[in-house]
Amino acid sequence: MRLARRGSQQAYSFLYTRFAALVHAILLGRFAPALADELTQECFATAFARLHQLQDDSRFGAWIAAMARRMKPTTGAELHDAQDLDAFRCKGAQPDEVADAAHVLRAIAALPEAYRETLMLRLVEGMSGQQIADLTGLTPASVRVNLHRGMARLRAALGLAPTANAELTHD
C-alpha cells in the first residue's frame, strides 16, 4: 500500500487486479453491465486519488467496496429497469439465453445488498466462498449463509422454489 500511496503504477495494477471483481460485482448488481464497467474504472480512479484517506491498509477491500456502493452515474442512467440485453451477448449465445441472463441479473439486482453482492461475486465473477470472504472481509461462515439465503431468494424470485419457505421470511 505504501507504494500505491507513492503513485506506483505496479502497485495500482496489483490492487486493481485483486479487487476489480469485487467492485464490478457490486456495481453490476445496481447498474446495466456497460455502466457497471465504466463505474468500476471511475471507482478505482477515485480510490487511488483518495488513498491517503485509508487508515488501515488491511481494510482496502471493505473501503473500496463501500466506495463502490456509493457510486452514482453522472449521466442519470437508469438501474436495471432498462432492457440492456446486448450487454449479455456472448459468442454463441442464443437470444433466449441472452434474455434468461438478463432476467436472472435483474432478479439478483432486486435482492437485499448482502445477498446481491455475494451472488454476483459467486455467479458472475466465478469466485469461491473463500475468495469472497477474503475480498469482502466477511467470515467464510457469513459468506456461506449469504450465498445459501441469497440462492433461496433467487430461486423464489425466478419461480423455481416456493416463496413460503420459512428461511426466506425470517431474515
N, C-alpha and C positions, 0 to 999 in steps of 0.2 A: 504494500500500500504506500510505503514511503516513496518508492519510485514513481508510482502513479501521481502522487501529490507533487512530484517534481516535474511532471509532464512527460514521462517516459511513454512513448508510443507502444513499446513492447508490453509494458505493464497495463496500459489501457486495453490492448488487444487481449491479454490474459483475462482481465475482468469481463470484457465483452463476451469472450468465448465461454467463460464459466457461467455467466448469469443472463445471457441473451434469451435463452429458452424460458426462463422464469418470467422475465419482463414481457416477452411476447405472449406467453400463455395468459397472463393477467389481462393484457390489452385485447387479446383475441376473444376473451370472454365478455368483452364490453363493446367492441367495435368490429366493423367489417374487416376482413383479412388485409386488404390493401392499406387501410388506415392503421391497423394494428402494426403492420410492418413499418410504416412511416413514424408512428409514435414511439416505437421501440428505439429507433435511431435518435429521436428527439429526447427521449428519457435518458439515454446514455450521455448525450451531449450535455444535458442539464446536470446530470450526476457528476460528470467529470469536472464541470465548471464549479461545482459546489463541494467537491471532495474535501476541502478544508473544513467543512461543517460536520463531517462524520467524526464522532467522538470515539467510537470503539471499532477498530478495523475488522474485528471478527463479526460484526453485525452488518457488513456491507450488503449481504443478500436481503436481509429484512429492510434495510434502509432504502435500497433501490426498489424493492417491491412496494413499499409504502409510496414512494415517488410515482411508480407506475400507476398505482390505484388513484392517484390524484391527477393524472394526465387528462387533459381535455383538448380536443381538436380545435384549432383556431378557425377552421372553416365552417363550424356549425354543423358538421356531419352528423348524420343520424346514427343511432345504435343499430343493432341487428335487425331492425324493422325493415330496412331496405333489402330488396332482393339482389344480393350480390353474388349470384350463382357463378359468374365467370371466374371468381376468385377460387372456386373449388375445383375448377377443371384441372385434371392431371392427365398425363399421357395415357390414352386408352380408356379413360373413364366414360361410361355411358351416361346419357342425360338423366336417367333415373337414379344412377349412383351419385351424380352431382347434386340432384335435388335432395336425396336422402342425407348426404353430408351436410348440406345447408340446414335441413330440418333438425338434425341432431345438434349441430352447433348452436342453433337458436334455442333449442331446449336446454342445453348446458348453460347458455348465457342467462337463462331465466332462473337458474338455481341460486341459492344463497352463496355469497362470496367464497367461503371456505371450501364448499363442495365444488363450485365452479372452477376455482384455481387448481385444486388438486386433480380434478378430472381432466382439465386442459393439459396439465403437465404430464399426466399419465397417457391419455388417449391421443392427444395431438402431438405433443413433443416426445412421446415414447419413453418417458422416464420411469424408473423403478420407484417403489415406495421409499427405499433408502436414499436414492438420488434426490427425490422430492424433499425428504426430511433434511438432507444436507444443505440444500439450497435455501429452504424457507426458514430453517431454524426450529421447525416443529419436531416433536419426537416421532420416531417411527410408528409408535402406537397411535398417535394422533392422526398421522397420515393414513394409516390403515382404517381408522374409524371414519375419517372424512371420505376416503375412497369408497368404503362399503356403503355408507349412508348416501353419498352422492350418486352412486350407481343405482341404488334402490329408488331414489327420487327420479333419476333419469329414466329408468325403466318405466316407472309410473307415468311420467310426463309423455313418454312415447307410446303409452298404451300397452306396454309389454308386461306389466305387473299390476296387481290390484292396488288401488290408491288407499285402501283402508288398512294397509299394513301399519301395525302399532308403532313400529320403529319410525315411520315417516311422520307420525303425528305427535311424537314426543320429543322432538329436537329442541 
